[in-house]
C-alpha cells in the first residue's frame, strides 16, 4: 500500500468519525430541545389553570369548581367571560387560592406568612367590602398602607369583584 492510499484511508476514517460525532451531537441537541419544550409547556399548563390555578401550592388537591363566578375567580383567576384576570404579577397565574389556599385560610409559602382572606378574617382585621376591593385591586391595606408586593394587584370588572366578595363571605 502506498503512502497516498494510507492517507486516503485515514482521511476516510476521520471523515466517517467526524460525521458520526456530528450526528450524535445533533441527536443530543434535538433531545435537549424536546425536553426544554416539554418543560416550558408543562410550566405554562401549571400556571394557567393546572395545579397552581386550581388550588395551588397551598390549596392541596385541586378543588372542583361547581359554584359561582366568585368561586371560579377565587380558585382559578378566570372571570365571568372565561378570560384570565390580569394582575401585577403575571397573566394566567391562577386565583386567590393559589396563595391563600382553597379555603382562604392562608398559611406559609416561600418563607412568607400568607394571611387568611375570608370575609370573616378580613372583617376581624378592620376591612369592609370597599377596603377589601381596594386591597385586591390597588394593594392597599385597611389602614392605607401598601400591601406586600407579593400580593398581586388584580384588574377585574366591578361585577367580577362583587362576585368575588360574595364568595369570600361563604368561606369559613
Z-matrix of the N, CA and C atoms (Angstrom, degrees):
N
C 1 1.446
C 2 1.527 1 108.18
N 3 1.302 2 115.30 1 137.91
C 4 1.453 3 120.20 2 -177.56
C 5 1.522 4 110.12 3 -86.90
N 6 1.313 5 114.93 4 167.79
C 7 1.457 6 121.13 5 178.97
C 8 1.518 7 110.20 6 -62.33
N 9 1.286 8 117.87 7 -37.31
C 10 1.456 9 122.11 8 179.99
C 11 1.518 10 110.53 9 -65.39
N 12 1.345 11 117.32 10 -40.19
C 13 1.471 12 121.04 11 177.99
C 14 1.531 13 110.29 12 -64.06
N 15 1.329 14 116.73 13 -43.19
C 16 1.468 15 120.90 14 178.43
C 17 1.521 16 110.67 15 -61.54
N 18 1.323 17 115.34 16 -44.31
C 19 1.461 18 119.58 17 179.60
C 20 1.523 19 111.01 18 -62.89
N 21 1.321 20 115.90 19 -39.12
C 22 1.463 21 120.34 20 179.87
C 23 1.530 22 110.67 21 -65.83
N 24 1.325 23 117.56 22 -41.89
C 25 1.463 24 122.08 23 178.45
C 26 1.532 25 109.64 24 -64.49
N 27 1.345 26 116.84 25 -43.48
C 28 1.462 27 120.36 26 178.64
C 29 1.527 28 111.06 27 -63.04
N 30 1.324 29 116.23 28 -40.15
C 31 1.469 30 119.89 29 178.83
C 32 1.518 31 110.72 30 -66.48
N 33 1.327 32 117.38 31 -41.24
C 34 1.467 33 121.07 32 178.04
C 35 1.526 34 110.42 33 -63.30
N 36 1.320 35 116.44 34 -42.27
C 37 1.467 36 121.09 35 179.13
C 38 1.523 37 110.26 36 -64.61
N 39 1.314 38 117.23 37 -44.03
C 40 1.465 39 121.85 38 178.63
C 41 1.517 40 110.26 39 -62.75
N 42 1.318 41 117.66 40 -43.65
C 43 1.462 42 122.21 41 179.23
C 44 1.520 43 110.27 42 -62.18
N 45 1.325 44 117.15 43 -46.19
C 46 1.464 45 121.28 44 179.38
C 47 1.526 46 110.45 45 -62.41
N 48 1.310 47 117.86 46 -43.20
C 49 1.469 48 121.81 47 178.67
C 50 1.525 49 110.23 48 -63.26
N 51 1.321 50 117.46 49 -43.82
C 52 1.464 51 121.01 50 178.88
C 53 1.525 52 111.18 51 -63.34
N 54 1.336 53 116.81 52 -39.90
C 55 1.460 54 120.09 53 178.43
C 56 1.528 55 111.00 54 -64.16
N 57 1.327 56 116.84 55 -40.07
C 58 1.471 57 120.88 56 177.59
C 59 1.529 58 110.40 57 -63.42
N 60 1.323 59 116.22 58 -44.09
C 61 1.467 60 120.18 59 179.48
C 62 1.526 61 111.25 60 -62.60
N 63 1.326 62 117.09 61 -43.15
C 64 1.464 63 121.12 62 178.26
C 65 1.521 64 109.92 63 -62.40
N 66 1.321 65 117.45 64 -42.55
C 67 1.465 66 121.50 65 178.87
C 68 1.528 67 110.70 66 -62.84
N 69 1.317 68 117.56 67 -44.59
C 70 1.468 69 121.46 68 179.06
C 71 1.524 70 110.58 69 -62.38
N 72 1.319 71 117.31 70 -44.84
C 73 1.470 72 121.05 71 179.01
C 74 1.520 73 110.73 72 -62.28
N 75 1.343 74 117.08 73 -43.39
C 76 1.464 75 120.25 74 178.82
C 77 1.532 76 111.52 75 -63.03
N 78 1.309 77 118.02 76 -42.08
C 79 1.467 78 121.21 77 177.97
C 80 1.523 79 110.30 78 -63.03
N 81 1.319 80 116.98 79 -43.38
C 82 1.466 81 120.19 80 178.72
C 83 1.533 82 111.36 81 -63.93
N 84 1.318 83 116.78 82 -39.86
C 85 1.468 84 119.97 83 177.52
C 86 1.527 85 111.40 84 -64.70
N 87 1.307 86 116.85 85 -39.80
C 88 1.468 87 120.18 86 178.01
C 89 1.517 88 110.18 87 -64.50
N 90 1.328 89 117.34 88 -42.82
C 91 1.471 90 120.64 89 177.80
C 92 1.521 91 110.34 90 -62.89
N 93 1.335 92 117.25 91 -44.41
C 94 1.462 93 121.34 92 178.76
C 95 1.524 94 111.12 93 -61.69
N 96 1.312 95 116.96 94 -43.49
C 97 1.463 96 120.97 95 178.30
C 98 1.528 97 110.96 96 -62.92
N 99 1.318 98 116.82 97 -42.39
C 100 1.472 99 120.34 98 178.48
C 101 1.530 100 110.65 99 -62.24
N 102 1.319 101 117.28 100 -43.20
C 103 1.467 102 120.29 101 178.13
C 104 1.520 103 111.55 102 -64.01
N 105 1.311 104 117.05 103 -39.05
C 106 1.458 105 121.69 104 177.85
C 107 1.525 106 110.85 105 -63.06
N 108 1.321 107 116.59 106 -46.03
C 109 1.465 108 120.85 107 179.13
C 110 1.522 109 110.22 108 -62.50
N 111 1.315 110 117.60 109 -43.56
C 112 1.469 111 121.16 110 178.71
C 113 1.523 112 109.96 111 -60.51
N 114 1.328 113 117.44 112 -42.58
C 115 1.465 114 120.90 113 179.31
C 116 1.519 115 112.36 114 -64.29
N 117 1.320 116 116.82 115 -41.40
C 118 1.470 117 120.55 116 179.20
C 119 1.518 118 110.19 117 -65.75
N 120 1.320 119 117.20 118 -45.66
C 121 1.459 120 120.77 119 179.49
C 122 1.520 121 110.48 120 -62.09
N 123 1.326 122 117.45 121 -43.35
C 124 1.467 123 120.39 122 179.33
C 125 1.527 124 110.34 123 -62.17
N 126 1.328 125 117.38 124 -39.19
C 127 1.463 126 120.63 125 177.83
C 128 1.514 127 112.29 126 -63.20
N 129 1.328 128 116.90 127 -43.14
C 130 1.460 129 120.20 128 178.40
C 131 1.522 130 111.18 129 -64.68
N 132 1.313 131 116.84 130 -40.33
C 133 1.465 132 119.69 131 179.33
C 134 1.519 133 110.02 132 -62.46
N 135 1.322 134 117.14 133 -43.79
C 136 1.464 135 120.38 134 -179.35
C 137 1.518 136 111.13 135 -64.28
N 138 1.338 137 117.80 136 -39.66
C 139 1.455 138 119.57 137 -175.93
C 140 1.516 139 113.47 138 -81.85
N 141 1.302 140 118.48 139 -20.20
C 142 1.456 141 118.78 140 -175.08
C 143 1.505 142 113.43 141 -107.59
N 144 1.300 143 117.42 142 32.01
C 145 1.452 144 118.21 143 174.30
C 146 1.507 145 113.37 144 130.82
N 147 1.310 146 117.73 145 -4.89
C 148 1.449 147 119.91 146 177.25
C 149 1.510 148 109.20 147 -81.29
N 150 1.319 149 117.50 148 -129.44
C 151 1.460 150 121.99 149 -175.17
C 152 1.522 151 113.13 150 -55.35
N 153 1.320 152 117.60 151 -50.03
C 154 1.456 153 118.90 152 -173.60
C 155 1.517 154 112.05 153 -71.43
N 156 1.308 155 117.81 154 -38.01
C 157 1.445 156 120.30 155 -177.26
C 158 1.510 157 114.12 156 -75.15
N 159 1.325 158 117.44 157 -10.68
C 160 1.455 159 119.52 158 -174.42
C 161 1.525 160 112.22 159 -114.66
N 162 1.263 161 118.45 160 28.52
C 163 1.449 162 119.33 161 179.15
C 164 1.496 163 109.42 162 139.96
N 165 1.274 164 114.26 163 -25.28
C 166 1.424 165 121.45 164 165.57
C 167 1.492 166 117.80 165 68.32
N 168 1.318 167 113.19 166 -164.65
C 169 1.437 168 121.75 167 -173.33
C 170 1.516 169 110.79 168 -67.09
N 171 1.319 170 117.08 169 -30.88
C 172 1.453 171 119.45 170 -179.91
C 173 1.512 172 111.69 171 -102.05
N 174 1.310 173 116.97 172 -14.12
C 175 1.448 174 120.14 173 -172.27
C 176 1.508 175 115.12 174 -80.97
N 177 1.325 176 119.02 175 -5.31
C 178 1.450 177 119.83 176 179.67
C 179 1.510 178 110.76 177 70.32
N 180 1.318 179 115.34 178 -140.22
C 181 1.457 180 119.37 179 -179.85
C 182 1.512 181 110.40 180 -62.19
N 183 1.304 182 115.70 181 147.71
C 184 1.460 183 120.81 182 -178.05
C 185 1.519 184 110.21 183 -65.19
N 186 1.337 185 117.49 184 120.20
C 187 1.460 186 120.02 185 179.77
C 188 1.519 187 110.83 186 -74.31
N 189 1.291 188 116.44 187 148.50
C 190 1.451 189 121.00 188 175.87
C 191 1.521 190 109.05 189 -77.15
N 192 1.315 191 116.13 190 141.83
C 193 1.453 192 121.14 191 177.10
C 194 1.518 193 106.42 192 -100.46
N 195 1.316 194 115.56 193 100.00
C 196 1.462 195 119.34 194 -176.56
C 197 1.512 196 112.24 195 -120.05
N 198 1.316 197 117.30 196 -4.83
C 199 1.449 198 119.89 197 -171.84
C 200 1.509 199 114.52 198 -109.96
N 201 1.293 200 114.66 199 -128.04
C 202 1.457 201 124.13 200 -167.74
C 203 1.529 202 113.43 201 -83.47
N 204 1.328 203 114.33 202 171.51
C 205 1.455 204 121.36 203 171.92
C 206 1.525 205 109.91 204 -59.54
N 207 1.327 206 117.50 205 -40.26
C 208 1.462 207 121.06 206 178.78
C 209 1.518 208 112.02 207 -59.93
N 210 1.334 209 116.66 208 -39.45
C 211 1.467 210 120.45 209 177.81
C 212 1.530 211 110.08 210 -65.55
N 213 1.327 212 117.09 211 -43.22
C 214 1.467 213 120.49 212 179.60
C 215 1.528 214 109.92 213 -61.59
N 216 1.326 215 116.89 214 -43.54
C 217 1.467 216 120.06 215 178.62
C 218 1.525 217 109.84 216 -61.10
N 219 1.329 218 116.87 217 -47.64
C 220 1.457 219 122.02 218 -178.19
C 221 1.529 220 111.43 219 -59.40
N 222 1.316 221 116.86 220 -44.10
C 223 1.464 222 120.64 221 -172.93
C 224 1.518 223 114.67 222 -89.32
N 225 1.327 224 117.89 223 -24.53
C 226 1.469 225 119.15 224 -174.80
C 227 1.516 226 115.00 225 -126.97
N 228 1.332 227 118.45 226 -20.28
C 229 1.463 228 120.62 227 -174.68
C 230 1.515 229 112.43 228 76.96
N 231 1.327 230 116.47 229 19.99
C 232 1.464 231 122.08 230 179.28
C 233 1.526 232 108.24 231 -104.11
N 234 1.340 233 116.98 232 130.85
C 235 1.467 234 120.80 233 -175.66
C 236 1.527 235 112.35 234 -85.65
N 237 1.335 236 116.05 235 -175.59
C 238 1.470 237 122.40 236 -176.92
C 239 1.527 238 111.98 237 -62.82
N 240 1.330 239 116.88 238 -25.36
C 241 1.469 240 120.75 239 179.51
C 242 1.526 241 112.36 240 -87.01
N 243 1.337 242 115.89 241 -1.98
C 244 1.462 243 119.62 242 -178.61
C 245 1.515 244 113.64 243 85.18
N 246 1.338 245 117.14 244 14.84
C 247 1.458 246 122.58 245 -178.73
C 248 1.532 247 110.60 246 -102.06
N 249 1.326 248 116.23 247 146.54
C 250 1.462 249 120.57 248 174.16
C 251 1.521 250 108.36 249 -65.86
N 252 1.324 251 116.31 250 132.02
C 253 1.461 252 120.94 251 179.82
C 254 1.531 253 108.69 252 -77.52
N 255 1.324 254 115.41 253 129.24
C 256 1.459 255 121.17 254 179.67
C 257 1.522 256 109.58 255 -70.87
N 258 1.329 257 115.16 256 148.36
C 259 1.461 258 119.99 257 176.62
C 260 1.516 259 109.12 258 -151.63
N 261 1.327 260 115.20 259 175.13
C 262 1.459 261 120.39 260 -174.43
C 263 1.523 262 113.83 261 -74.46
N 264 1.320 263 118.19 262 -11.15
C 265 1.460 264 120.32 263 -177.00
C 266 1.530 265 111.19 264 -93.39
N 267 1.324 266 116.50 265 -65.98
C 268 1.455 267 121.17 266 177.52
C 269 1.517 268 109.30 267 -164.84
N 270 1.286 269 115.42 268 146.99
C 271 1.455 270 120.98 269 -179.96
C 272 1.521 271 110.30 270 -68.95
N 273 1.312 272 116.07 271 142.37
C 274 1.452 273 120.95 272 175.42
C 275 1.505 274 114.42 273 70.63
N 276 1.318 275 117.46 274 26.33
C 277 1.459 276 119.19 275 -175.67
C 278 1.520 277 113.65 276 -84.44
N 279 1.314 278 119.55 277 -2.32
C 280 1.456 279 121.09 278 -177.46
C 281 1.505 280 109.98 279 104.58
N 282 1.292 281 116.15 280 -176.91
C 283 1.446 282 121.24 281 -176.61
C 284 1.517 283 112.97 282 -103.72
N 285 1.318 284 114.21 283 -163.70
C 286 1.473 285 122.54 284 -178.52
C 287 1.527 286 111.67 285 -57.28
N 288 1.346 287 115.49 286 -37.24
C 289 1.464 288 120.75 287 -176.27
C 290 1.516 289 112.52 288 -61.50
N 291 1.317 290 117.30 289 -23.45
C 292 1.451 291 120.20 290 -179.26
C 293 1.530 292 110.69 291 -56.59
N 294 1.313 293 117.48 292 -38.49
C 295 1.467 294 121.11 293 -179.74
C 296 1.529 295 112.09 294 -107.12
N 297 1.335 296 116.41 295 -42.25
C 298 1.464 297 120.28 296 -173.74
C 299 1.527 298 113.07 297 -84.11
N 300 1.328 299 117.67 298 -7.15
C 301 1.455 300 122.32 299 -179.92
C 302 1.520 301 111.51 300 89.07
N 303 1.318 302 115.22 301 157.74
C 304 1.469 303 121.16 302 -176.82
C 305 1.519 304 112.57 303 -61.46
N 306 1.339 305 116.55 304 -25.60
C 307 1.466 306 120.14 305 179.82
C 308 1.529 307 112.13 306 -101.07
N 309 1.335 308 117.21 307 1.92
C 310 1.458 309 121.37 308 178.23
C 311 1.516 310 115.12 309 74.47
N 312 1.330 311 117.96 310 10.36
C 313 1.462 312 120.96 311 -174.52
C 314 1.530 313 114.14 312 -83.33
N 315 1.332 314 117.58 313 -7.00
C 316 1.462 315 119.76 314 177.94
C 317 1.514 316 111.94 315 74.01
N 318 1.323 317 116.66 316 -161.38
C 319 1.458 318 122.39 317 -178.67
C 320 1.514 319 110.13 318 149.07
N 321 1.326 320 116.48 319 -144.29
C 322 1.462 321 122.34 320 -179.38
C 323 1.528 322 109.68 321 -113.63
N 324 1.332 323 115.78 322 138.40
C 325 1.458 324 120.73 323 175.63
C 326 1.523 325 108.18 324 -150.69
N 327 1.312 326 117.18 325 126.18
C 328 1.466 327 123.07 326 179.49
C 329 1.525 328 111.60 327 50.83
N 330 1.311 329 116.45 328 41.98
C 331 1.454 330 120.98 329 177.46
C 332 1.516 331 115.23 330 75.61
N 333 1.306 332 116.98 331 7.63
C 334 1.467 333 121.61 332 -179.64
C 335 1.522 334 109.35 333 -114.02
N 336 1.325 335 114.64 334 147.99
C 337 1.453 336 120.17 335 173.28
C 338 1.516 337 108.05 336 -85.86
N 339 1.318 338 115.83 337 122.62
C 340 1.464 339 121.88 338 178.26
C 341 1.534 340 106.27 339 -100.92
N 342 1.330 341 117.57 340 121.70
C 343 1.468 342 119.60 341 -175.01
C 344 1.527 343 113.00 342 -74.54
N 345 1.300 344 114.03 343 159.25
C 346 1.460 345 122.12 344 170.92
C 347 1.528 346 107.20 345 -62.99
N 348 1.333 347 116.91 346 137.98
C 349 1.469 348 118.25 347 178.79
C 350 1.527 349 112.32 348 -125.62
N 351 1.320 350 116.69 349 26.18
C 352 1.463 351 118.74 350 172.91
C 353 1.525 352 108.23 351 -74.13
N 354 1.312 353 117.35 352 158.64
C 355 1.462 354 120.30 353 179.43
C 356 1.528 355 110.24 354 -60.52
N 357 1.327 356 116.26 355 -37.95
C 358 1.467 357 120.85 356 179.40
C 359 1.532 358 110.67 357 -60.25
N 360 1.334 359 117.56 358 -48.81
C 361 1.471 360 121.25 359 179.22
C 362 1.525 361 111.51 360 -64.45
N 363 1.319 362 116.01 361 -45.92
C 364 1.463 363 119.77 362 -177.95
C 365 1.527 364 111.27 363 -64.61
N 366 1.328 365 117.32 364 -39.70
C 367 1.468 366 120.85 365 177.75
C 368 1.520 367 110.79 366 -62.50
N 369 1.326 368 116.32 367 -39.86
C 370 1.467 369 120.63 368 178.87
C 371 1.528 370 111.05 369 -64.29
N 372 1.335 371 117.20 370 -26.03
C 373 1.466 372 121.84 371 178.53
C 374 1.525 373 112.70 372 -89.33
N 375 1.332 374 117.69 373 4.05
C 376 1.456 375 120.84 374 176.20
C 377 1.522 376 115.64 375 98.88
N 378 1.314 377 116.95 376 9.69
C 379 1.466 378 120.13 377 177.79
C 380 1.522 379 110.19 378 -87.74
N 381 1.334 380 116.08 379 144.40
C 382 1.457 381 122.01 380 166.66
C 383 1.530 382 106.13 381 -115.27
N 384 1.316 383 118.26 382 -177.54
C 385 1.467 384 120.21 383 -177.28
C 386 1.522 385 112.32 384 -57.07
N 387 1.315 386 117.71 385 -45.32
C 388 1.463 387 120.29 386 -178.42
C 389 1.526 388 111.90 387 -64.49
N 390 1.329 389 116.76 388 -38.77
C 391 1.466 390 119.62 389 179.37
C 392 1.525 391 111.32 390 -70.53
N 393 1.327 392 117.38 391 -33.80
C 394 1.471 393 120.21 392 175.48
C 395 1.521 394 109.50 393 -64.86
N 396 1.330 395 116.32 394 -44.13
C 397 1.473 396 120.07 395 178.45
C 398 1.522 397 110.51 396 -60.05
N 399 1.320 398 116.99 397 -42.09
C 400 1.462 399 120.98 398 179.35
C 401 1.531 400 110.38 399 -64.35
N 402 1.331 401 116.55 400 -40.72
C 403 1.469 402 120.04 401 178.90
C 404 1.530 403 110.49 402 -62.77
N 405 1.324 404 116.95 403 -42.43
C 406 1.461 405 121.49 404 -178.36
C 407 1.524 406 111.39 405 -67.74
N 408 1.314 407 117.30 406 -43.07
C 409 1.471 408 120.49 407 -172.75
C 410 1.530 409 114.30 408 -93.47
N 411 1.342 410 117.09 409 -29.19
C 412 1.465 411 119.67 410 -175.88
C 413 1.518 412 113.77 411 -116.07
N 414 1.348 413 116.95 412 -12.96
C 415 1.457 414 119.61 413 179.97
C 416 1.515 415 113.04 414 71.73
N 417 1.338 416 116.16 415 37.48
C 418 1.469 417 120.95 416 179.73
C 419 1.524 418 107.95 417 -118.83
N 420 1.342 419 116.41 418 130.56
C 421 1.465 420 119.65 419 -177.05
C 422 1.531 421 111.68 420 -78.64
N 423 1.330 422 115.78 421 -177.89
C 424 1.461 423 121.96 422 -175.29
C 425 1.529 424 112.42 423 -63.37
N 426 1.333 425 117.43 424 -23.96
C 427 1.468 426 121.10 425 -179.39
C 428 1.530 427 112.57 426 -96.97
N 429 1.330 428 117.15 427 4.30
C 430 1.458 429 120.55 428 178.52
C 431 1.510 430 114.73 429 89.76
N 432 1.327 431 117.72 430 9.29
C 433 1.466 432 121.73 431 179.04
C 434 1.531 433 110.12 432 -95.36
N 435 1.334 434 116.85 433 150.06
C 436 1.468 435 119.61 434 178.29
C 437 1.529 436 111.19 435 -64.84
N 438 1.323 437 115.52 436 139.00
C 439 1.455 438 120.87 437 172.78
C 440 1.524 439 108.67 438 -76.56
N 441 1.313 440 116.32 439 163.36
C 442 1.460 441 122.24 440 175.17
C 443 1.532 442 109.11 441 -51.17
N 444 1.319 443 116.67 442 141.37
C 445 1.466 444 120.61 443 -179.45
C 446 1.525 445 112.76 444 -65.51
N 447 1.321 446 117.68 445 -14.72
C 448 1.465 447 120.35 446 176.08
C 449 1.526 448 111.03 447 -70.43
N 450 1.332 449 116.79 448 -18.78
C 451 1.462 450 120.69 449 175.56
C 452 1.522 451 107.88 450 -81.38
N 453 1.352 452 116.64 451 111.63
C 454 1.471 453 118.67 452 -179.75
C 455 1.525 454 111.74 453 -62.79
N 456 1.299 455 114.97 454 150.57
C 457 1.472 456 121.85 455 173.12
C 458 1.524 457 105.40 456 -98.38
N 459 1.339 458 116.05 457 110.29
C 460 1.457 459 122.26 458 -172.85
C 461 1.524 460 111.17 459 -87.84
N 462 1.306 461 116.76 460 141.24
C 463 1.468 462 123.06 461 180.00
C 464 1.524 463 107.90 462 -113.45
N 465 1.336 464 116.16 463 95.97
C 466 1.461 465 118.98 464 -178.63
C 467 1.514 466 110.76 465 -134.92
N 468 1.304 467 114.95 466 162.58
C 469 1.464 468 120.60 467 -179.47
C 470 1.530 469 109.96 468 -67.73
N 471 1.331 470 115.92 469 159.89
C 472 1.466 471 120.65 470 177.13
C 473 1.521 472 110.66 471 -59.63
N 474 1.323 473 116.69 472 -38.70
C 475 1.457 474 121.16 473 179.78
C 476 1.534 475 110.93 474 -63.13
N 477 1.334 476 117.05 475 -46.76
C 478 1.467 477 120.40 476 178.06
C 479 1.527 478 110.93 477 -64.50
N 480 1.316 479 117.02 478 -39.67
C 481 1.462 480 121.21 479 179.28
C 482 1.528 481 110.42 480 -63.68
N 483 1.330 482 117.44 481 -42.95
C 484 1.469 483 120.62 482 176.97
C 485 1.522 484 111.24 483 -63.78
N 486 1.335 485 116.80 484 -39.13
C 487 1.472 486 120.06 485 177.63
C 488 1.524 487 110.96 486 -63.88
N 489 1.332 488 116.33 487 -39.52
C 490 1.463 489 120.43 488 178.48
C 491 1.520 490 110.74 489 -64.36
N 492 1.323 491 117.84 490 -45.07
C 493 1.471 492 121.26 491 178.79
C 494 1.529 493 109.79 492 -60.66
N 495 1.322 494 116.76 493 -42.22
C 496 1.470 495 120.15 494 178.11
C 497 1.517 496 110.42 495 -60.29
N 498 1.330 497 117.54 496 -39.74
C 499 1.467 498 120.19 497 178.51
C 500 1.522 499 110.91 498 -67.86
N 501 1.329 500 118.20 499 -40.47
C 502 1.471 501 120.73 500 178.38
C 503 1.522 502 110.86 501 -57.00
N 504 1.317 503 116.52 502 -31.77
C 505 1.476 504 121.11 503 179.14
C 506 1.516 505 112.68 504 -69.61
N 507 1.335 506 118.03 505 -19.79
C 508 1.460 507 120.51 506 -179.47
C 509 1.530 508 112.32 507 -87.27
N 510 1.345 509 117.09 508 -13.79
C 511 1.466 510 119.99 509 -177.70
C 512 1.525 511 111.04 510 -78.51
N 513 1.311 512 116.82 511 146.70
C 514 1.489 513 120.32 512 -178.02
C 515 1.506 514 113.92 513 -64.27
